[in-house]
């Protein structure tokens, strides 16, 4: 029996690759200049814009179901979390998380009493506001924390961020191609029908390749144990993070996280791009903190 090769959307693939190259040039240039005094501020601006886009998309998804989360307070609380990670350096913590969350509670809950026209949906609306703020604030805040780390090698933070992106993106890319050509067994059909176990294994292969590449080029202090563990850890939480965001979209009956917001050509919305990174970044930070002693 003749086997047919699955068709791949080459036009969309070209758009995806072009967009990835543009963003890659921007981020790699910033990472190369990571030791400049203005670099942490530039990265903070990039994370702040990504947070704004992500919370906006979360708000739009929730409004499909008739809920009314607050975009303004969600963004402000997320930015407060980002500011905490930016300011908490060298043993100083001028904006502790307890203060951010306390002020956030006042903004989200008291603000709703005066400005939310749909108080009959107060519980899910305010819960989703918190979810968007914490999900984007912590996930991207840990990227900011990683970027600002200093170690024995120059631009340690830049090296770690580059490793985070390469390991995750290599995994995503490998999963896309392996799943497209060889995917037969559904991974989570109720959540994401296109994802397969074959694609998941391809993802781990891409993660491992990316981790080996980072050890050979930028994170030369890593051991083979570091390579394998980081590939498995980042690959696992990255794929789970992707499925988590898919459950949100499916529950709202939407295909892409971007619904009227700013779209990344060939990649959809911001949530679709960072769904793996928001979980992978805290895991990478925890690993280098507890295993390698970085603070």
C-alpha positions as CSV (number, residue, x, y, z in Angstrom):
1,X,0.0,0.0,0.0
2,X,1.4,3.3,-1.0
3,X,2.1,5.7,1.8
4,X,1.1,9.4,1.3
5,X,3.3,12.1,2.7
6,X,1.4,14.5,4.8
7,X,1.1,18.0,3.3
8,X,2.7,20.8,5.1
9,X,1.6,24.4,4.8
10,X,4.8,25.8,3.2
11,X,3.4,29.3,3.0
12,X,2.7,29.4,6.7
13,X,6.1,27.7,7.4
14,X,7.9,30.5,5.4
15,X,6.1,33.2,7.4
16,X,6.9,31.4,10.7
17,X,10.6,31.1,9.8
18,X,10.8,34.8,8.7
19,X,9.2,36.0,11.9
20,X,11.4,33.8,13.9
21,X,14.5,35.2,12.2
22,X,13.4,38.8,12.9
23,X,12.8,38.1,16.6
24,X,16.0,35.9,16.7
25,X,18.2,38.7,15.4
26,X,16.7,41.2,17.9
27,X,17.1,38.9,20.9
28,X,20.5,37.5,20.0
29,X,21.8,41.1,19.5
30,X,20.4,42.1,22.9
31,X,21.9,39.0,24.5
32,X,25.3,39.7,22.9
33,X,25.2,43.1,24.5
34,X,23.9,41.7,27.8
35,X,26.8,43.2,29.8
36,X,26.0,46.8,28.8
37,X,24.4,48.9,31.6
38,X,21.3,49.6,29.5
39,X,20.7,45.9,28.6
40,X,18.6,45.0,31.7
41,X,16.4,48.0,31.0
42,X,16.0,47.0,27.4
43,X,15.1,43.4,28.3
44,X,12.6,44.8,30.9
45,X,10.9,46.8,28.2
46,X,10.7,43.7,26.0
47,X,9.2,41.6,28.8
48,X,6.8,44.5,29.7
49,X,5.5,44.6,26.2
50,X,5.1,40.8,26.0
51,X,3.3,40.9,29.4
52,X,0.9,43.6,28.1
53,X,0.1,41.5,25.0
54,X,-0.3,38.3,26.9
55,X,-2.7,39.8,29.5
56,X,-4.6,41.5,26.7
57,X,-5.1,38.1,25.0
58,X,-6.1,36.4,28.3
59,X,-8.7,39.1,28.7
60,X,-10.1,38.7,25.2
61,X,-10.3,34.9,25.6
62,X,-12.2,35.3,28.9
63,X,-14.7,37.8,27.4
64,X,-15.7,35.2,24.8
65,X,-17.3,33.3,27.7
66,X,-19.0,36.4,29.0
67,X,-16.5,37.2,31.8
68,X,-15.1,40.6,32.4
69,X,-11.5,40.5,33.8
70,X,-9.8,43.8,34.1
71,X,-7.1,44.4,31.6
72,X,-5.7,47.5,33.3
73,X,-5.4,46.0,36.8
74,X,-4.1,42.7,35.4
75,X,-1.4,44.5,33.5
76,X,-0.4,46.7,36.5
77,X,-0.1,43.7,38.8
78,X,1.9,41.8,36.2
79,X,4.2,44.8,35.7
80,X,4.6,45.0,39.5
81,X,5.8,41.4,39.6
82,X,8.2,42.2,36.7
83,X,9.5,45.2,38.6
84,X,10.1,43.1,41.7
85,X,12.4,40.8,39.8
86,X,14.1,43.7,38.2
87,X,14.7,45.6,41.4
88,X,15.6,42.6,43.7
89,X,19.3,42.4,43.1
90,X,22.3,42.2,45.4
91,X,20.3,41.2,48.5
92,X,18.0,44.2,48.2
93,X,14.3,43.8,47.7
94,X,12.7,47.3,47.6
95,X,9.5,45.9,46.0
96,X,8.8,42.5,47.7
97,X,6.2,40.2,46.2
98,X,4.0,40.5,49.3
99,X,3.6,44.2,48.7
100,X,2.9,43.6,45.0
101,X,0.2,41.1,45.8
102,X,-1.3,43.2,48.6
103,X,-1.6,46.3,46.3
104,X,-2.8,44.0,43.5
105,X,-5.6,42.7,45.7
106,X,-6.7,46.3,46.4
107,X,-6.7,47.2,42.7
108,X,-8.4,44.0,41.5
109,X,-11.1,43.5,44.1
110,X,-11.8,47.1,45.3
111,X,-11.5,48.4,41.8
112,X,-14.1,46.0,40.6
113,X,-16.6,47.4,43.1
114,X,-16.5,50.7,41.3
115,X,-15.6,50.0,37.7
116,X,-16.9,46.5,36.8
117,X,-20.3,46.7,35.1
118,X,-20.8,43.0,35.3
119,X,-20.5,42.2,39.0
120,X,-22.7,39.1,38.6
121,X,-19.6,37.5,37.1
122,X,-17.2,38.9,39.8
123,X,-15.8,35.6,41.0
124,X,-14.5,34.2,37.6
125,X,-13.7,37.7,36.3
126,X,-11.4,38.6,39.2
127,X,-9.9,35.1,39.3
128,X,-9.0,35.4,35.6
129,X,-7.5,38.8,36.3
130,X,-5.3,37.3,38.9
131,X,-4.4,34.3,36.6
132,X,-3.3,36.6,33.8
133,X,-1.2,38.8,36.1
134,X,0.5,35.9,37.9
135,X,0.9,33.7,34.8
136,X,2.6,36.4,32.7
137,X,4.2,38.3,35.6
138,X,6.0,35.3,37.2
139,X,6.7,33.5,33.9
140,X,8.3,36.5,32.2
141,X,9.6,37.9,35.5
142,X,11.8,34.8,35.9
143,X,13.2,35.5,32.5
144,X,14.2,38.9,33.7
145,X,15.7,37.3,36.8
146,X,17.7,34.9,34.6
147,X,18.9,37.7,32.3
148,X,20.3,39.7,35.3
149,X,22.3,36.7,36.9
150,X,26.0,37.0,37.1
151,X,28.5,34.2,37.3
152,X,32.1,33.2,36.4
153,X,31.5,33.6,32.7
154,X,30.8,37.0,31.1
155,X,27.2,37.7,30.3
156,X,26.0,34.8,32.4
157,X,22.4,35.9,32.2
158,X,22.5,36.3,28.5
159,X,23.9,32.8,28.1
160,X,21.1,31.4,30.3
161,X,18.4,33.2,28.4
162,X,19.9,32.1,25.1
163,X,20.0,28.5,26.4
164,X,16.4,28.7,27.5
165,X,15.2,29.9,24.1
166,X,17.3,27.5,22.1
167,X,16.4,24.4,24.1
168,X,12.7,25.3,24.0
169,X,12.6,26.4,20.4
170,X,14.6,23.4,19.2
171,X,12.1,21.2,21.0
172,X,9.1,23.0,19.5
173,X,10.5,22.8,16.0
174,X,11.4,19.1,16.2
175,X,7.9,18.4,17.6
176,X,6.4,20.2,14.6
177,X,8.2,18.3,12.0
178,X,8.2,14.9,13.6
179,X,4.5,15.2,14.5
180,X,3.6,16.4,11.0
181,X,5.3,13.5,9.3
182,X,5.2,10.6,11.8
183,X,2.5,11.5,14.3
184,X,-0.1,8.7,14.7
185,X,-0.8,8.3,18.4
186,X,-2.7,11.3,19.9
187,X,-1.1,12.8,23.0
188,X,-4.1,14.7,24.4
189,X,-7.0,14.5,21.9
190,X,-9.4,16.4,24.1
191,X,-7.1,19.3,24.5
192,X,-5.0,19.5,21.3
193,X,-5.9,16.9,18.6
194,X,-2.9,17.6,16.5
195,X,-0.3,16.8,19.1
196,X,1.0,13.2,19.1
197,X,3.3,11.1,21.2
198,X,5.7,10.9,18.3
199,X,5.8,14.7,18.3
200,X,6.4,14.7,22.0
201,X,9.4,12.4,21.6
202,X,10.7,14.6,18.8
203,X,10.4,17.5,21.2
204,X,12.7,15.8,23.7
205,X,15.1,15.1,20.9
206,X,15.2,18.7,19.9
207,X,15.6,19.8,23.6
208,X,18.6,17.4,23.9
209,X,20.2,18.7,20.7
210,X,19.7,22.3,21.8
211,X,21.2,21.6,25.3
212,X,24.2,19.9,23.7
213,X,24.7,22.9,21.4
214,X,24.5,25.3,24.3
215,X,27.1,23.3,26.3
216,X,29.4,23.3,23.3
217,X,29.1,27.1,22.6
218,X,27.9,29.3,25.5
219,X,27.4,27.3,28.7
220,X,30.7,25.5,28.6
221,X,30.6,24.9,32.4
222,X,27.6,22.6,32.0
223,X,28.3,18.9,32.6
224,X,26.7,16.1,30.6
225,X,24.3,15.5,33.5
226,X,23.3,19.2,33.3
227,X,22.6,18.8,29.6
228,X,20.4,15.7,30.0
229,X,18.5,17.0,33.1
230,X,17.8,20.4,31.6
231,X,16.6,18.9,28.3
232,X,14.2,16.6,30.2
233,X,13.1,19.2,32.7
234,X,12.6,22.1,30.2
235,X,11.1,19.8,27.6
236,X,8.6,18.3,30.1
237,X,7.3,21.6,31.5
238,X,7.4,23.3,28.1
239,X,5.1,20.7,26.6
240,X,2.8,20.7,29.6
241,X,2.7,24.5,29.5
242,X,1.6,24.3,25.8
243,X,-1.2,21.9,26.8
244,X,-2.3,24.2,29.7
245,X,-2.7,27.1,27.3
246,X,-4.6,24.8,24.9
247,X,-7.1,23.9,27.6
248,X,-7.8,27.6,28.1
249,X,-8.4,28.2,24.4
250,X,-10.5,25.1,24.0
251,X,-12.7,26.0,27.0
252,X,-13.4,29.4,25.3
253,X,-13.8,27.8,21.8
254,X,-11.1,29.8,20.2
255,X,-8.2,28.5,18.0
256,X,-5.6,31.2,18.5
257,X,-4.9,33.2,21.6
258,X,-4.8,36.4,19.6
259,X,-8.3,37.7,19.0
260,X,-8.1,41.2,17.7
261,X,-4.8,42.0,19.3
262,X,-1.4,42.3,17.8
263,X,-0.5,39.1,16.0
264,X,2.9,37.7,15.3
265,X,2.9,36.7,11.7
266,X,2.9,32.9,11.3
267,X,2.9,32.4,15.1
268,X,-0.5,33.7,16.4
269,X,-0.7,35.5,19.6
270,X,1.8,36.2,22.4
271,X,0.3,33.5,24.7
272,X,0.9,30.9,21.9
273,X,4.6,32.0,21.9
274,X,5.3,32.1,25.6
275,X,3.2,29.2,26.8
276,X,6.3,26.9,27.1
277,X,8.6,29.6,28.3
278,X,6.5,30.8,31.3
279,X,7.0,27.4,32.9
280,X,10.5,26.6,31.6
281,X,12.0,29.9,32.9
282,X,11.2,29.3,36.6
283,X,12.4,25.7,36.2
284,X,15.7,26.8,34.7
285,X,16.2,29.4,37.4
286,X,15.4,26.8,40.1
287,X,18.0,24.5,38.6
288,X,20.8,27.0,38.4
289,X,20.0,28.3,41.8
290,X,19.8,25.0,43.7
291,X,22.4,23.0,41.6
292,X,24.9,25.7,40.7
293,X,24.3,28.2,43.5
294,X,23.3,31.2,41.4
295,X,21.3,33.9,43.1
